[in-house]
Amino acid sequence: MLRACLTDFLALFFPQACLACQAALVAGEQHLCTMCRAELPYTNYHQLPAAHNPLSRRFWGKLPVTHTLSYLRFLRHGQVQHLLHQLKYQGQQDVGKALGQLYGAELATAGLSPEFDLIVPVPLHRRKLARRGYNQADAFAAGLATALPCSWSATALRRTEHTASQTRKSRTERWQNVATVFEVAQPQEVVGRHILLVDDVLTTGATLEACGAALLAAGARQLSIATIACAE
């Protein structure tokens, strides 16, 4: 009771801001204000059978993916782009954790929680990790793991080479850029398990395809994919 009163008192002078619009949050709101929660472009693809999920088609004939999931639609100059920019370039790891918690709660409500044995984020090369200081996919994985709940590992998968940015590359060029740069560093963590591979944005799927192929080759029983957003 005392802690709750103190929290409310401090909020009067140091209100938390909505991660999307920066407006002050009011009592009962967490991470995102009620208006933004209502207006964000949700995909709701987790409610569709795989045959009717447009994201699943991106991997047909390339990779056996059980569930292809994405929380939000990426729209240029919209709130989703703003959220991802904060996460990737402004050090706001709380954005990834918050969105992971929100999406994880929805996936759990949809009955998907028991399906996943381990969450594995797409890794950054150690050089980029040192420069940025964190991996944005780790933040999303941590949030998902809390809400589902499920264990997660930042060390199971490793990026062995530093590659050029995928921006402005064609799908073929993206695949060639990352086809052989991932390896499973901890095979004992993935063997016989259903892996939920996660990243911030799904575009062509080339990076996720390369990571997923490495996980399956190392003995993963099943593979699913989840991202914060998808470009359509």
C-alpha positions in Angstrom: 0.0 0.0 0.0 2.8 2.4 1.0 4.8 1.5 -2.1 1.8 2.1 -4.4 1.1 5.5 -2.8 4.8 6.5 -3.2 4.7 5.4 -6.8 1.6 7.5 -7.5 3.2 10.5 -5.7 6.4 10.3 -7.7 4.4 10.0 -10.9 2.9 13.4 -10.3 6.3 15.0 -10.6 8.1 12.5 -12.8 5.4 11.0 -15.1 6.5 8.2 -17.4 6.0 8.9 -21.1 4.3 6.7 -23.7 7.0 4.9 -25.7 5.1 5.7 -29.0 3.8 9.3 -28.7 5.8 10.6 -25.6 2.6 11.8 -23.9 2.6 11.4 -20.1 1.1 8.0 -19.0 -1.8 8.2 -16.5 -2.6 5.8 -13.7 -3.2 2.2 -15.0 -1.2 2.8 -18.2 2.2 1.0 -18.7 4.6 1.6 -21.6 2.0 2.8 -24.1 -0.9 5.1 -23.6 -4.4 3.9 -24.2 -4.7 5.9 -27.4 -1.6 4.4 -28.9 -2.5 0.9 -27.8 -5.8 1.3 -29.7 -4.2 2.8 -32.8 -1.1 0.7 -33.4 -1.3 -1.4 -36.6 -1.5 -4.9 -35.2 -1.2 -7.8 -37.6 -3.2 -10.4 -35.5 -1.5 -13.1 -37.6 -1.2 -15.3 -34.6 -5.0 -15.8 -34.8 -4.8 -17.2 -38.4 -4.0 -20.7 -39.5 -0.7 -21.0 -41.2 -2.2 -21.6 -44.6 -3.9 -18.1 -44.4 -1.0 -16.3 -42.8 0.7 -14.1 -45.5 4.0 -14.1 -43.6 4.2 -17.9 -43.7 4.3 -17.8 -47.5 7.6 -15.9 -47.4 9.3 -19.1 -46.2 7.4 -21.7 -48.2 9.8 -23.9 -50.2 12.8 -22.4 -48.3 12.4 -23.3 -44.6 10.0 -25.4 -42.6 8.5 -22.8 -40.2 5.7 -23.9 -37.9 4.5 -20.4 -36.9 5.4 -17.1 -38.5 4.4 -14.3 -36.2 4.8 -10.5 -36.2 3.2 -8.1 -33.7 2.9 -4.9 -35.8 2.8 -3.7 -39.4 5.8 -1.5 -40.3 4.6 1.7 -41.8 7.1 4.4 -42.9 7.0 7.6 -40.7 4.5 5.9 -38.4 4.6 5.1 -34.7 6.1 1.7 -35.3 9.1 3.1 -37.2 9.5 5.6 -34.3 9.4 2.8 -31.7 12.0 0.7 -33.7 14.2 3.8 -34.1 14.2 4.3 -30.4 15.0 0.6 -29.8 17.8 0.3 -32.4 19.5 3.7 -32.3 18.6 5.6 -29.2 19.5 3.0 -26.6 15.8 2.4 -25.5 16.0 -1.3 -24.7 12.8 -0.9 -22.7 10.9 -0.5 -26.0 11.9 -4.0 -27.0 11.1 -5.5 -23.6 7.8 -3.8 -23.4 6.6 -4.9 -26.8 7.9 -8.4 -26.1 5.8 -8.5 -22.9 2.7 -7.2 -24.7 3.0 -9.6 -27.6 4.0 -12.5 -25.4 0.8 -12.0 -23.4 -1.2 -12.2 -26.6 0.6 -15.3 -27.8 0.0 -16.9 -24.4 -3.7 -16.1 -24.5 -3.9 -17.6 -27.9 -2.6 -20.9 -26.5 0.9 -20.8 -28.1 2.9 -20.7 -24.9 3.3 -24.5 -24.5 4.7 -24.9 -28.0 8.0 -23.1 -27.6 11.0 -24.6 -25.7 13.5 -21.8 -26.2 13.6 -18.3 -27.6 16.7 -17.4 -29.6 17.3 -13.8 -30.9 19.1 -13.2 -34.2 22.6 -12.3 -33.1 24.7 -9.2 -33.9 28.4 -9.6 -34.9 30.6 -8.9 -31.9 31.9 -5.7 -33.6 28.4 -4.2 -34.1 27.5 -5.4 -30.6 30.4 -3.6 -29.1 29.6 -0.4 -31.0 25.9 -0.4 -30.2 26.3 -1.8 -26.7 23.3 -4.2 -26.9 21.3 -6.4 -29.3 17.8 -5.0 -29.9 16.6 -8.6 -30.6 17.7 -9.6 -27.1 15.4 -7.0 -25.5 12.4 -8.3 -27.5 13.4 -11.9 -26.6 13.6 -11.0 -22.9 10.1 -9.4 -22.9 8.6 -12.4 -24.7 10.3 -14.9 -22.3 8.8 -13.1 -19.3 5.2 -13.1 -20.7 5.0 -16.5 -22.3 6.8 -17.7 -20.0 9.7 -19.4 -21.7 13.5 -19.6 -21.4 15.7 -17.6 -23.9 19.3 -17.7 -24.9 21.6 -15.0 -26.3 24.4 -17.4 -26.8 22.9 -20.3 -28.6 23.4 -18.7 -32.0 26.4 -16.8 -33.2 27.2 -14.5 -36.1 30.7 -15.4 -37.4 31.2 -12.6 -39.9 30.6 -8.9 -40.1 28.5 -8.2 -43.2 27.3 -5.1 -45.0 24.0 -3.6 -44.2 21.0 -5.3 -45.8 19.3 -2.0 -46.6 18.7 -1.4 -50.3 19.7 -5.0 -51.2 17.5 -7.3 -53.3 16.3 -10.5 -51.7 18.9 -12.5 -53.6 21.6 -10.1 -52.5 20.4 -10.2 -48.9 20.5 -14.0 -48.9 24.0 -14.1 -50.4 25.1 -11.5 -47.8 24.1 -13.7 -44.8 23.8 -17.3 -46.1 26.8 -18.7 -44.3 27.5 -16.2 -41.4 25.5 -17.9 -38.6 26.4 -20.9 -36.6 25.0 -22.6 -33.5 27.5 -22.0 -30.7 25.6 -24.1 -28.1 24.1 -27.1 -29.9 23.0 -28.7 -26.6 20.6 -25.8 -26.1 18.7 -26.4 -29.4 18.8 -30.2 -30.1 15.3 -31.7 -30.0 13.6 -28.4 -29.1 11.1 -26.1 -30.7 12.9 -22.9 -31.2 11.2 -19.5 -31.5 13.6 -17.4 -33.5 13.1 -13.6 -33.0 14.2 -10.3 -34.5 13.0 -6.7 -34.7 11.7 -6.6 -38.3 10.8 -9.1 -40.9 11.4 -7.8 -44.5 12.5 -10.3 -47.1 13.2 -12.9 -44.4 16.8 -13.6 -45.7 18.5 -13.2 -42.3 15.8 -15.2 -40.4 16.1 -17.9 -43.1 19.8 -18.2 -42.7 19.5 -18.3 -38.9 16.7 -20.9 -39.0 18.6 -23.1 -41.4 21.6 -23.1 -39.0 19.3 -24.0 -36.0 17.6 -26.9 -37.9 20.9 -28.2 -39.1 22.1 -28.3 -35.5 19.2 -30.5 -34.5 16.3 -28.2 -33.6 13.1 -30.2 -33.7 10.9 -27.4 -34.9 11.3 -23.7 -35.9 9.0 -20.8 -35.4 9.6 -17.1 -36.0 8.4 -13.9 -34.3 9.3 -10.3 -34.9 8.2 -6.9 -33.5 7.1 -5.7 -36.9 6.8 -6.8 -40.6 7.2 -4.9 -43.8 4.5 -5.7 -46.2 
